[in-house]
Amino acid sequence: MIVEIVTTGTELLLGQIINTNAPYMARRLNELGFDVLFQSTVGDNRVRMTQVLSAALARADIVVTTGGLGPTQGDITKHVTAELLGRQMYRHEPSLERIRSFFAARKLTMTDNNIRQAMIPEGAIVLDNERGTAPGVIVEAGKNTVIHLPGPPHEMEHMLENSVIPYLRDRFGLQGTILSKVLRTYGLGESSLEERIKEYVKNQGNPTIALLARNAEIHVRLTAKASSGAEARALIDGLEGRLRERIGEFIFGEDEDTLEAVVGRHLLAKKLTVALAESCTGGLVTSRITDVAGSSAYLAGTVVCYSNEIKTAAVGVPEAVLAAHGAVSAETATAMADGIRSRFGTDLGVGITGIAGPGGAVPGKPVGMVYIAVSGPAGTSVFEYNFTGQRSFIKHRTALAALNHLRQYIDLL
Amino acid sequence: MIVEIVTTGTELLLGQIINTNAPYMARRLNELGFDVLFQSTVGDNRVRMTQVLSAALARADIVVTTGGLGPTQGDITKHVTAELLGRQMYRHEPSLERIRSFFAARKLTMTDNNIRQAMIPEGAIVLDNERGTAPGVIVEAGKNTVIHLPGPPHEMEHMLENSVIPYLRDRFGLQGTILSKVLRTYGLGESSLEERIKEYVKNQGNPTIALLARNAEIHVRLTAKASSGAEARALIDGLEGRLRERIGEFIFGEDEDTLEAVVGRHLLAKKLTVALAESCTGGLVTSRITDVAGSSAYLAGTVVCYSNEIKTAAVGVPEAVLAAHGAVSAETATAMADGIRSRFGTDLGVGITGIAGPGGAVPGKPVGMVYIAVSGPAGTSVFEYNFTGQRSFIKHRTALAALNHLRQYIDLL
């Protein structure tokens, strides 16, 4: 069953509000096994809405709209559908009664405009609105099913969950389960990752595979359809196993896992503590680590050491190291990781130094040059990066790289 | 000129990501005087994308797309347009060269896939991508103009602002000026703010006034249309002056100003330095301060002191203060601000301690209780907050409050 979502409203066309209705509906309908293949947005204009709805009726089995069920003359969604499908509109007395009660309960005056909200296309199923005045409607017409929902998200969501989804389950005899799992990877670009698993991507069936680049992570989403949860799980497990053979070393977590959450879990599991000395990331890595509830169990603390004086005084980087190699060097990163570990008495220490830009470059040390060191019982490892881009991007990429090196170091212990 | 925005990508259809590109483009294009009358979303499927793009070409003069310019086989947007308009694709050598350099500069390996990104429809205008690998293209074909932009928002926005809008201005001889100015406020809720300026909001004409809540800031956007820049500027200035009489104390900056940028400017102007001791914010405030280029001129450094031991050892909070009042107290915040200022030898010190949750609450000290102290030549001020919400929200709100207190302290010096 092909679904098109049509969202209506001038605020959407003008870009004044973000469209959250379309993704909400898309997610829920996809989970039920419907194929949401088109989304459209159009304003409250009779000609253009007719164009959009008739195109939708031609290419989709189910058309779900939001918006345009209000009391004003500009609210025309139901009327356009009625005209397209050759239905008369009539006043639905139970709905009018509900609207009257809605106003009475709030001691508000109902205007004549609101009567418009009780106008329904002939033969339509009426969906009561428990959170507002506009009823929803479902019009069945040949191969098409048109579902009109109100625009305010809390009204739409309630009606979708409590009226529309039960209707669709019942009408289309929905059996079975859709199961998704996301494998989160870091360290390979999208095309390199795809290259490694391309035979599975190309020949995908059930489960499907989707690659999604997200802030320098690549997420691999597996989605299986099956008649039972156990069967769907088995399908996912099988494919996941084959993918892990190819890209396992880059998979750091699943579903909602973040790098900092995985680092935290591994630190907790191995009963290890960590301290950081951050220069170019300016506290960003520590802020991410402390986004995780309970991080006080393994994070002792951090020194953000922007100046050389603080690197020496608060972290213990020898002045000689700074003088010989400069603040941005493998040696300084190493001394920062070793120093903070020793000062704060932790199992692990992380040192990060680099040039976030746009200023600060010197000959041989361009903007984006970064050193990350991890110190611990297995010695100190240091890594060089050369990022490009804006300051915030370099900070972000450096933070991810640091979290990933910390994760890998812990895994080897 | 009628515009249709076509956003592409399976993640959008599945509802996995929110579509922020469409409203951004819609807002900017409407400001220029174009009528964005349709928005569509379709996946990376040749048949369906052909349907959607040919419908768009029929009903709109200008079709702007995002997405589908990547290196994979699923990236087909340009190819579908070329086929619809009867254009051959050719390899655009300057773009290939740019892509090669992009990979070389990052010491990454370019795969053959990436060559696909340099394939361009015959006769198209190529838009260099300064933030990624995929060039944009503009294809002029009879009454239609098709503009393909990359999907990642930071790439799309940069290309729209720097290449597409100048092109459209030039091509369509856009006269007149639209001028916008944003007044950024912090410290009042949206409805309280609107209440203070409601007569201007209600009776708005030219300039228009729009209130926008953004991460606990409220932005007031003034937009004037006029025949010249000077005239538009005068309209904005007049209204801005009247608004400042009502809400001036809450306005911390304009347009792209952030609290941390304003704090930085004021520190620089007064030649002051600052150091921070962060507990519950975990480095977030320092990370925001160091998002500003050149912040090393006024930020000495920070200690993130999650444990009491580090509060004492690295910040100098007396053990007696911790014992008598607890880590989350006005006294500890004060000792943190004074201590870090003294240890790091700066003009100003900031101390932040609180309970970000979800754990950590004790009787009398609920989750969300936060103390922020600012220490400096005018003495030490301390403020108590009781935020509610999730951990990340409490961190974020605390960071904003701390930056705002720091800003206010500097203003009084």
Chai-1 contact restraints between the chains, C-beta under 6 A:
chainA,res_idxA,chainB,res_idxB,connection_type,confidence,min_distance_angstrom,max_distance_angstrom,comment,restraint_id
A,L13,B,V36,contact,1.0,0.0,6.0,A-B,restraint_1
A,L14,B,N30,contact,1.0,0.0,6.0,A-B,restraint_2
A,G15,B,P23,contact,1.0,0.0,6.0,A-B,restraint_3
A,G15,B,A26,contact,1.0,0.0,6.0,A-B,restraint_4
A,G15,B,R27,contact,1.0,0.0,6.0,A-B,restraint_5
A,I18,B,P23,contact,1.0,0.0,6.0,A-B,restraint_6
A,N19,B,N19,contact,1.0,0.0,6.0,A-B,restraint_7
A,P23,B,G15,contact,1.0,0.0,6.0,A-B,restraint_8
A,P23,B,I18,contact,1.0,0.0,6.0,A-B,restraint_9
A,A26,B,G15,contact,1.0,0.0,6.0,A-B,restraint_10
A,R27,B,G15,contact,1.0,0.0,6.0,A-B,restraint_11
A,N30,B,L14,contact,1.0,0.0,6.0,A-B,restraint_12
A,V36,B,L13,contact,1.0,0.0,6.0,A-B,restraint_13
A,L37,B,R48,contact,1.0,0.0,6.0,A-B,restraint_14
A,F38,B,V42,contact,1.0,0.0,6.0,A-B,restraint_15
A,Q39,B,T41,contact,1.0,0.0,6.0,A-B,restraint_16
A,S40,B,S40,contact,1.0,0.0,6.0,A-B,restraint_17
A,T41,B,Q39,contact,1.0,0.0,6.0,A-B,restraint_18
A,V42,B,F38,contact,1.0,0.0,6.0,A-B,restraint_19
A,R48,B,L37,contact,1.0,0.0,6.0,A-B,restraint_20
A,S191,B,P71,contact,1.0,0.0,6.0,A-B,restraint_21
A,S191,B,T111,contact,1.0,0.0,6.0,A-B,restraint_22
A,S191,B,N113,contact,1.0,0.0,6.0,A-B,restraint_23
A,E194,B,T72,contact,1.0,0.0,6.0,A-B,restraint_24
A,E195,B,T111,contact,1.0,0.0,6.0,A-B,restraint_25
A,A210,B,T10,contact,1.0,0.0,6.0,A-B,restraint_26
A,L212,B,E11,contact,1.0,0.0,6.0,A-B,restraint_27
A,G282,B,T286,contact,1.0,0.0,6.0,A-B,restraint_28
A,G282,B,S287,contact,1.0,0.0,6.0,A-B,restraint_29
A,G282,B,T290,contact,1.0,0.0,6.0,A-B,restraint_30
A,G283,B,G283,contact,1.0,0.0,6.0,A-B,restraint_31
A,G283,B,T286,contact,1.0,0.0,6.0,A-B,restraint_32
A,G283,B,S287,contact,1.0,0.0,6.0,A-B,restraint_33
A,G283,B,T302,contact,1.0,0.0,6.0,A-B,restraint_34
A,L284,B,S287,contact,1.0,0.0,6.0,A-B,restraint_35
A,T286,B,G282,contact,1.0,0.0,6.0,A-B,restraint_36
A,T286,B,G283,contact,1.0,0.0,6.0,A-B,restraint_37
A,T286,B,V304,contact,1.0,0.0,6.0,A-B,restraint_38
A,S287,B,G282,contact,1.0,0.0,6.0,A-B,restraint_39
A,S287,B,G283,contact,1.0,0.0,6.0,A-B,restraint_40
A,S287,B,L284,contact,1.0,0.0,6.0,A-B,restraint_41
A,S287,B,S287,contact,1.0,0.0,6.0,A-B,restraint_42
A,T290,B,G282,contact,1.0,0.0,6.0,A-B,restraint_43
A,D291,B,S392,contact,1.0,0.0,6.0,A-B,restraint_44
A,A293,B,P358,contact,1.0,0.0,6.0,A-B,restraint_45
A,A293,B,R391,contact,1.0,0.0,6.0,A-B,restraint_46
A,S296,B,Y306,contact,1.0,0.0,6.0,A-B,restraint_47
A,L299,B,Y306,contact,1.0,0.0,6.0,A-B,restraint_48
A,A300,B,S307,contact,1.0,0.0,6.0,A-B,restraint_49
A,A300,B,I310,contact,1.0,0.0,6.0,A-B,restraint_50
A,G301,B,V304,contact,1.0,0.0,6.0,A-B,restraint_51
A,G301,B,C305,contact,1.0,0.0,6.0,A-B,restraint_52
A,G301,B,Y306,contact,1.0,0.0,6.0,A-B,restraint_53
A,G301,B,I310,contact,1.0,0.0,6.0,A-B,restraint_54
A,T302,B,G283,contact,1.0,0.0,6.0,A-B,restraint_55
A,T302,B,V304,contact,1.0,0.0,6.0,A-B,restraint_56
A,V303,B,V303,contact,1.0,0.0,6.0,A-B,restraint_57
A,V304,B,T286,contact,1.0,0.0,6.0,A-B,restraint_58
A,V304,B,G301,contact,1.0,0.0,6.0,A-B,restraint_59
A,V304,B,T302,contact,1.0,0.0,6.0,A-B,restraint_60
A,C305,B,G301,contact,1.0,0.0,6.0,A-B,restraint_61
A,Y306,B,S296,contact,1.0,0.0,6.0,A-B,restraint_62
A,Y306,B,L299,contact,1.0,0.0,6.0,A-B,restraint_63
A,Y306,B,G301,contact,1.0,0.0,6.0,A-B,restraint_64
A,S307,B,A300,contact,1.0,0.0,6.0,A-B,restraint_65
A,I310,B,A300,contact,1.0,0.0,6.0,A-B,restraint_66
A,I310,B,G301,contact,1.0,0.0,6.0,A-B,restraint_67
A,P358,B,A293,contact,1.0,0.0,6.0,A-B,restraint_68
A,T388,B,A105,contact,1.0,0.0,6.0,A-B,restraint_69
A,R391,B,A293,contact,1.0,0.0,6.0,A-B,restraint_70
A,S392,B,D291,contact,1.0,0.0,6.0,A-B,restraint_71
